[in-house]
């Protein structure tokens, strides 16, 4: 369903690198904050998804879709967009499978981020 999107867009990563061409400190901070934010949100979603709390899921996934897109995690952004749209419509039938897909994709993204920052 989301295979048309790259896990991490190299062009966007390069654009972030170019904002601080001297030493990549900016890129490191942005990517570290992103990883931390997603991990924090996932720990909350682990409770909210089984409880089917659409309003709280929406509050968490809405900013995640933007932050994922901003760092080039386009596939993850697409998954969060779907979660956001469905939670906003109170349509939670596929939420658990979407959340599992988001978790799997985040593992891929986090690995690629670590490779970039090495």
C-alpha positions as CSV (number, residue, x, y, z in Angstrom):
1,X,0.0,0.0,0.0
2,X,2.9,2.4,0.8
3,X,5.6,0.8,-1.4
4,X,5.7,3.7,-3.8
5,X,7.4,5.9,-1.1
6,X,11.1,5.6,-0.2
7,X,12.0,4.8,3.4
8,X,14.3,7.8,3.4
9,X,14.5,10.4,0.6
10,X,18.2,11.0,-0.2
11,X,17.4,14.4,-1.7
12,X,15.7,15.7,1.4
13,X,18.6,14.4,3.6
14,X,21.1,16.2,1.3
15,X,19.1,19.4,1.6
16,X,19.3,19.1,5.4
17,X,23.0,18.5,5.2
18,X,23.4,21.6,3.0
19,X,21.9,23.8,5.7
20,X,25.0,23.2,7.8
21,X,27.7,22.2,5.3
22,X,30.5,22.6,7.9
23,X,29.9,19.6,10.2
24,X,26.4,18.1,10.0
25,X,25.6,19.2,13.6
26,X,22.2,20.5,12.5
27,X,21.4,17.3,10.6
28,X,22.3,15.2,13.7
29,X,20.1,17.3,16.0
30,X,17.1,17.2,13.7
31,X,17.4,13.4,13.1
32,X,18.0,12.7,16.8
33,X,15.0,14.7,17.8
34,X,12.9,13.0,15.2
35,X,13.9,9.5,16.4
36,X,13.3,10.5,20.0
37,X,9.9,12.0,19.2
38,X,8.8,8.9,17.3
39,X,9.9,6.6,20.1
40,X,8.0,8.6,22.7
41,X,4.9,8.7,20.5
42,X,5.1,4.9,19.9
43,X,5.2,4.2,23.6
44,X,1.9,6.2,23.9
45,X,0.4,4.6,20.8
46,X,1.1,1.1,22.3
47,X,-1.6,1.9,24.8
48,X,-3.9,4.1,22.7
49,X,-4.3,1.8,19.7
50,X,-5.6,-1.2,21.6
51,X,-7.9,1.2,23.6
52,X,-9.2,2.6,20.3
53,X,-8.8,6.2,21.5
54,X,-9.3,7.9,18.2
55,X,-8.9,11.5,19.5
56,X,-5.6,10.8,21.2
57,X,-4.3,8.8,18.3
58,X,-5.1,11.7,16.0
59,X,-3.2,14.1,18.4
60,X,-0.1,12.0,18.1
61,X,-0.2,11.0,14.5
62,X,-0.9,14.4,13.1
63,X,2.5,15.9,14.0
64,X,4.3,12.7,13.2
65,X,3.2,12.8,9.6
66,X,4.7,16.2,9.2
67,X,7.9,15.5,11.0
68,X,8.4,12.3,9.1
69,X,8.0,14.1,5.8
70,X,10.4,16.9,6.9
71,X,13.2,14.5,7.5
72,X,12.5,12.5,4.3
73,X,10.9,9.4,5.9
74,X,8.2,9.5,3.2
75,X,6.9,6.0,3.6
76,X,6.5,6.5,7.3
77,X,4.9,9.9,6.6
78,X,2.4,8.2,4.4
79,X,1.6,5.6,7.0
80,X,1.1,8.3,9.7
81,X,-1.1,10.2,7.3
82,X,-3.3,7.2,6.9
83,X,-3.4,6.7,10.6
84,X,-4.2,10.4,11.1
85,X,-7.0,10.4,8.5
86,X,-8.6,7.2,9.9
87,X,-8.4,8.3,13.5
88,X,-9.9,11.7,12.6
89,X,-12.8,9.9,10.9
90,X,-13.1,7.5,13.9
91,X,-12.3,4.6,11.6
92,X,-10.1,2.4,13.7
93,X,-10.6,-1.0,12.0
94,X,-7.2,-1.0,10.4
95,X,-5.4,1.0,13.1
96,X,-3.6,-1.9,14.7
97,X,-2.2,-3.2,11.4
98,X,-1.2,0.4,10.4
99,X,0.6,0.9,13.7
100,X,2.5,-2.4,13.2
101,X,3.5,-1.3,9.7
102,X,4.6,2.1,11.1
103,X,6.7,0.3,13.7
104,X,8.4,-1.9,11.1
105,X,9.0,1.0,8.8
106,X,10.5,3.1,11.7
107,X,13.0,0.3,12.3
108,X,14.2,0.6,8.7
109,X,14.3,4.4,8.9
110,X,16.1,4.4,12.2
111,X,18.8,2.0,10.8
112,X,19.2,4.3,7.7
113,X,19.5,7.4,9.9
114,X,22.3,5.7,12.0
115,X,24.1,4.8,8.8
116,X,23.9,8.5,7.7
117,X,25.2,9.8,11.0
118,X,28.2,7.4,11.2
